[in-house]
Amino acid sequence: MWDIDRVADELTHRAAQRRAGGRITTEWPDLDLARAYAAQDRLVQRRVEEQADHVLGVKLGLTSEAKQRRMGISAPLTAWVTRGMQLAPGAPLEIASLIHPRVEPEIVFEMGEDLAGPGVTLESAMSAVKSVRAGLEVIDSRFTDFSFALPDVVADNASAAAYVLGDVVAPPDSIDLVAESCTLAVDDEPVAKATGAAVQGHPGEALALAANALGERGHRIKKGSLVLTGGLTDAVFLSQGSTVTASFGHLGSVSLTGI
């Protein structure tokens, strides 16, 4: 019998055992978005309790219009990042610790004030931001071949696995975030390019959407939190001995090597 606790248990076990599995929605068609977000919260709560971890911020998924069209939605999804997911700059990622990791470049906000919906706009969202950094997020779906329905990936905490931040810390008003360029390279070979406009037209719009969506569920984005605003390009697989680098126009570069 499936319920929210069993969903959280199953996904927790898959991550711990480094194994992918089939869609939960196939076995439990009643797993809708409301239940999926409840399962997500339960999943992260267990991580905090069992691994002595703590929630450090928020991440957005499916922020590009193309990805939203593929999933049949009109807004991104939200999930949580924790302290234990953060990698030290220059630290390698052990590929065997995950299932099938992919990496995508992000614009990351550090919050200077609490931000709570409803009614958050681009302007009010950006006024709560303290600083901006480059980042690489590692996603690692607990579903076979990254094949899932929307409630599956929501329950799976939007495939969150790890992230690393760049060294450059910039005031939000010092950069044109819409035009901020990013080139993603694998072993020094460019594979994708984008600008901040790829994230909801402006990364601040993604932040506002996150605050409003979380507000509907009784959550807020707290002062000091990190917000990973969403992948600027499609994610690329990270393999052993390979290095993925995101080079930004003003936010410097950030790299991650698989071992």
VOGU-3710 file (C-alpha; in Angstrom, 3 decimals, decimal comma):
1> mwdidrvade> 0,000/0,000/0,000  1,534/3,264/-1,117  1,404/6,424/0,969  3,623/9,470/1,509  5,860/7,683/4,004  6,420/4,756/1,657  7,360/7,136/-1,184  9,927/8,855/1,060  11,224/5,463/2,228  11,592/4,118/-1,305
11> lthraaqrra> 13,457/7,153/-2,618  15,673/7,299/0,480  16,607/3,632/-0,005  17,320/4,097/-3,701  19,704/6,961/-2,957  21,449/5,050/-0,158  21,781/1,915/-2,289  22,754/3,901/-5,410  20,120/2,266/-7,545  17,491/3,634/-9,883
21> ggrittewpd> 13,982/2,268/-10,204  10,711/2,662/-12,031  8,192/5,444/-11,754  6,243/5,489/-8,515  3,311/7,036/-10,378  2,997/3,792/-12,353  2,353/1,860/-9,144  0,531/4,668/-7,330  -1,445/6,749/-9,845  -2,864/8,819/-6,985
31> ldlarayaaq> 0,560/10,392/-6,397  -0,408/13,937/-7,380  1,596/17,129/-6,896  0,237/17,844/-3,416  1,191/14,370/-2,195  4,513/14,592/-4,033  5,490/17,805/-2,252  4,477/16,267/1,069  6,701/13,282/0,253  9,522/15,653/-0,704
41> drlvqrrvee> 9,295/17,413/2,662  9,285/14,040/4,446  12,286/12,869/2,408  14,341/15,939/3,311  13,244/15,795/6,954  14,609/12,250/7,156  17,881/13,346/5,592  18,194/16,060/8,234  17,407/13,679/11,085  19,363/10,623/9,927
51> qadhvlgvkl> 22,439/12,374/8,539  22,658/15,277/11,011  22,223/17,568/8,029  20,274/20,816/7,754  18,396/22,669/5,048  20,505/25,442/3,565  18,218/26,713/0,859  16,017/26,150/-2,138  16,504/24,956/-5,695  14,297/25,334/-8,717
61> gltseakqrr> 13,815/22,767/-11,428  12,340/22,887/-14,912  12,910/26,621/-15,201  13,251/26,694/-18,982  10,114/27,025/-21,106  11,220/24,085/-23,257  11,466/21,763/-20,236  8,132/23,008/-18,908  6,438/22,282/-22,231  7,877/18,757/-22,207
71> mgisapltaw> 6,448/18,150/-18,723  3,133/19,899/-19,403  3,511/22,638/-16,793  3,682/26,436/-16,843  5,910/27,122/-13,818  9,065/25,591/-12,317  9,094/23,194/-9,407  10,782/23,775/-6,052  12,961/21,553/-3,890  15,485/21,784/-1,047
81> vtrgmqlapg> 19,267/21,841/-0,802  21,152/20,964/2,359  24,562/21,664/3,856  25,619/18,078/3,198  25,050/18,526/-0,533  27,547/21,385/-0,788  30,972/20,495/-2,158  34,086/22,486/-1,301  35,540/24,422/-4,271  38,049/22,201/-6,048
91> apleiaslih> 36,857/19,051/-4,299  36,189/16,149/-6,698  32,938/14,241/-6,849  33,103/10,495/-6,312  31,041/9,114/-9,194  30,454/5,793/-7,428  28,642/7,613/-4,620  25,791/8,459/-7,003  23,714/6,667/-9,658  24,062/8,621/-12,920
101> prvepeivfe> 25,092/12,199/-12,092  24,552/15,088/-14,453  25,814/18,651/-14,032  24,226/21,969/-14,990  25,318/25,614/-14,521  23,313/27,889/-12,243  23,053/31,464/-11,057  22,869/31,288/-7,262  21,438/33,886/-4,886  22,277/34,367/-1,214
111> mgedlagpgv> 19,367/35,946/0,582  19,826/39,065/2,694  16,237/39,039/3,940  13,382/36,598/4,406  11,154/36,258/1,360  7,620/34,910/1,624  4,732/34,705/-0,793  2,119/35,349/-1,937  2,539/38,492/-3,981  6,316/38,406/-4,468
121> tlesamsavk> 7,378/40,189/-7,665  10,671/40,358/-9,523  11,429/43,689/-7,850  10,593/42,570/-4,308  12,446/39,296/-4,830  15,635/41,010/-5,996  15,470/43,543/-3,158  15,806/40,608/-0,727  18,947/39,245/-2,420  22,286/39,916/-0,736
131> svraglevid> 24,688/38,512/-3,338  25,004/36,501/-6,546  27,388/33,653/-7,368  28,036/31,103/-10,071  27,304/27,486/-9,323  27,235/23,964/-10,680  24,453/21,683/-9,555  24,714/17,906/-9,646  21,411/16,185/-10,310  21,019/12,441/-9,842
141> srftdfsfal> 17,557/11,043/-10,452  16,541/8,003/-8,489  14,512/6,943/-11,542  15,854/4,760/-14,343  17,237/6,774/-17,267  15,912/10,007/-15,715  12,438/8,851/-16,821  9,712/10,196/-14,565  6,348/11,928/-14,405  6,173/15,323/-12,710
151> pdvvadnasa> 5,018/14,007/-9,281  7,866/11,469/-9,332  10,575/14,092/-9,734  8,932/16,420/-7,209  8,865/13,648/-4,599  12,516/12,914/-5,451  13,438/16,452/-4,336  13,928/17,463/-7,991  16,853/15,030/-8,365  19,002/17,099/-5,962
161> aayvlgdvva> 22,382/15,531/-5,202  25,193/18,089/-4,789  26,378/21,552/-5,763  29,491/23,705/-5,760  29,740/27,503/-5,717  32,140/29,798/-7,515  34,518/32,146/-5,722  33,173/35,442/-7,103  30,560/37,062/-4,850  28,811/40,002/-6,504
171> ppdsidlvae> 26,129/42,485/-5,403  22,926/41,785/-7,346  22,760/45,285/-8,813  26,296/45,079/-10,212  25,407/42,595/-12,974  22,850/42,496/-15,762  21,557/39,064/-14,827  19,470/38,742/-17,977  22,523/39,195/-20,197  25,007/37,360/-17,952
181> sctlavddep> 26,657/34,842/-20,256  27,616/31,264/-19,435  29,608/28,704/-21,411  29,518/25,103/-20,256  32,535/22,978/-21,180  33,465/19,330/-20,694  37,228/18,774/-20,564  37,750/22,275/-22,032  35,435/21,564/-24,980  32,441/23,967/-25,053
191> vakatgaavq> 29,165/22,064/-25,204  26,518/24,714/-24,484  26,017/28,452/-24,096  23,272/30,503/-22,490  22,505/33,733/-20,667  20,568/34,428/-17,495  17,485/34,985/-19,649  17,260/31,191/-19,989  15,898/31,074/-16,424  12,334/32,364/-16,628
201> ghpgealala> 13,538/35,406/-18,580  15,377/36,629/-15,445  16,698/34,580/-12,510  14,824/36,938/-10,193  11,561/35,803/-11,749  12,459/32,249/-10,791  13,137/33,444/-7,245  9,761/35,182/-7,092  7,977/32,095/-8,407  9,737/29,960/-5,803
211> analgerghr> 8,764/32,280/-2,955  5,138/32,343/-4,055  4,946/28,584/-4,575  6,566/27,884/-1,212  4,225/30,385/0,423  1,258/28,340/-0,741  2,712/25,406/1,202  3,445/27,419/4,343  7,180/27,840/3,725  9,379/30,893/3,296
221> ikkgslvltg> 12,858/31,492/1,925  14,887/32,532/4,940  17,594/35,140/5,304  20,975/33,520/4,675  19,498/30,833/2,416  20,967/29,912/-0,925  18,666/29,744/-3,932  19,783/27,758/-6,968  17,680/29,413/-9,647  17,737/26,628/-12,235
231> gltdavflsq> 19,883/25,197/-14,985  20,950/27,688/-17,641  21,645/24,859/-20,105  20,772/21,211/-20,371  22,674/19,060/-17,898  25,654/16,991/-19,047  26,738/13,638/-17,646  29,780/13,691/-15,363  32,075/10,708/-15,833  35,131/9,507/-13,966
241> gstvtasfgh> 38,218/11,570/-14,835  36,179/14,238/-16,608  35,868/17,922/-15,645  32,838/20,138/-16,221  33,408/23,907/-16,133  30,952/26,789/-16,279  32,520/30,099/-17,319  30,408/33,195/-16,702  30,768/36,704/-18,068  31,104/38,450/-14,690
251> lgsvsltgi> 30,711/35,695/-12,088  33,944/33,884/-12,878  34,162/30,149/-13,429  33,395/27,066/-11,415  34,492/23,484/-12,105  33,797/19,970/-10,942  35,826/16,832/-11,625  34,583/13,270/-11,339  36,771/10,611/-9,753
//
